[in-house]
Amino acid sequence: MPDTLARPLGFLSILLGVASIALLAVSVWGFRAGGWPWPQAYDLAGWGAWAAGAGVIAALAGLVVWLRRRRGGAGAVLLGLILSLPVAGLGVSFEIAARTTPPINDISTDTEDPPVFWFTATPSDYPAQNAEPQRAAYPDVRPLDMPVSADEAFTAALALVEERGWEVLSADPAESQIEAIATSRFFGFEDEVAIRVTETDTGTRIDMRSRSRLGQIDRGANARRIEAYLADLETRAPN
């Protein structure tokens, strides 16, 4: 492979990196503002990931060529690698998550008596078939026990929901449940959240359910949301 190929490979990786970023940006815009169906937006983002992967390969090939005699083209190669890596890394992480998490999108800390959605667009029960794969994949998704009264726990739970910027659908202390919509930062996907407060002999038990409105898999997003929320809520309990 001639040493003069380093610079053309660098320029190719730059072009592919820029294309990948543009494709991803258009797919996000199309879903958030353009009203595109999410499969269409996902397909375009997928093309962006493929372009980014090709850009990384071109940049690495250019780097190998440049290292042979260290002639011109190093700057173009490094720039192409920098531009291609973010979208390529995002695509790889999405693929890994899809392959390493169960194909479910509804997670609850209580799989036997889960919170029920009443105020969401499509109220429904927790799918019983989710319980076993959920417990196997997400053993840390558990209820939170707090040594405070139910009123104090409800107030703290609602405050944390509002701090996270979730859209509150219902927050009635008499019902002991909060329902809200959590929007993902990137694509703006809307997930439904229910938080139930139950008084116990030692204080209060907090159960939480989170489910995705779109798609059949969530790549672990709902479990991560529950774990992060309850971990933050636990820090608000008095010692």
Rosetta blueprint (number, residue, H / E / L):
1 M L
2 P L
3 D H
4 T H
5 L H
6 A H
7 R H
8 P H
9 L H
10 G H
11 F H
12 L H
13 S H
14 I H
15 L H
16 L H
17 G H
18 V H
19 A H
20 S H
21 I H
22 A H
23 L H
24 L H
25 A H
26 V H
27 S H
28 V H
29 W H
30 G H
31 F H
32 R H
33 A L
34 G L
35 G L
36 W L
37 P L
38 W H
39 P H
40 Q H
41 A H
42 Y H
43 D H
44 L H
45 A H
46 G H
47 W H
48 G H
49 A H
50 W H
51 A H
52 A H
53 G H
54 A H
55 G H
56 V H
57 I H
58 A H
59 A H
60 L H
61 A H
62 G H
63 L H
64 V H
65 V H
66 W H
67 L H
68 R H
69 R H
70 R L
71 R L
72 G L
73 G L
74 A H
75 G H
76 A H
77 V H
78 L H
79 L H
80 G H
81 L H
82 I H
83 L H
84 S H
85 L H
86 P H
87 V H
88 A H
89 G H
90 L H
91 G H
92 V H
93 S H
94 F H
95 E H
96 I H
97 A H
98 A H
99 R H
100 T H
101 T L
102 P L
103 P L
104 I L
105 N L
106 D E
107 I E
108 S E
109 T L
110 D L
111 T L
112 E L
113 D L
114 P L
115 P L
116 V L
117 F L
118 W L
119 F L
120 T L
121 A L
122 T L
123 P L
124 S L
125 D L
126 Y L
127 P L
128 A H
129 Q H
130 N H
131 A H
132 E H
133 P H
134 Q H
135 R H
136 A H
137 A H
138 Y L
139 P L
140 D L
141 V L
142 R L
143 P L
144 L E
145 D E
146 M E
147 P L
148 V L
149 S L
150 A H
151 D H
152 E H
153 A H
154 F H
155 T H
156 A H
157 A H
158 L H
159 A H
160 L H
161 V H
162 E H
163 E H
164 R L
165 G L
166 W L
167 E E
168 V E
169 L E
170 S E
171 A E
172 D E
173 P L
174 A L
175 E L
176 S L
177 Q E
178 I E
179 E E
180 A E
181 I E
182 A E
183 T E
184 S L
185 R L
186 F L
187 F L
188 G L
189 F L
190 E E
191 D E
192 E E
193 V E
194 A E
195 I E
196 R E
197 V E
198 T E
199 E E
200 T E
201 D L
202 T L
203 G E
204 T E
205 R E
206 I E
207 D E
208 M E
209 R E
210 S E
211 R E
212 S E
213 R L
214 L L
215 G L
216 Q L
217 I L
218 D L
219 R L
220 G L
221 A H
222 N H
223 A H
224 R H
225 R H
226 I H
227 E H
228 A H
229 Y H
230 L H
231 A H
232 D H
233 L H
234 E H
235 T L
236 R L
237 A L
238 P L
239 N L
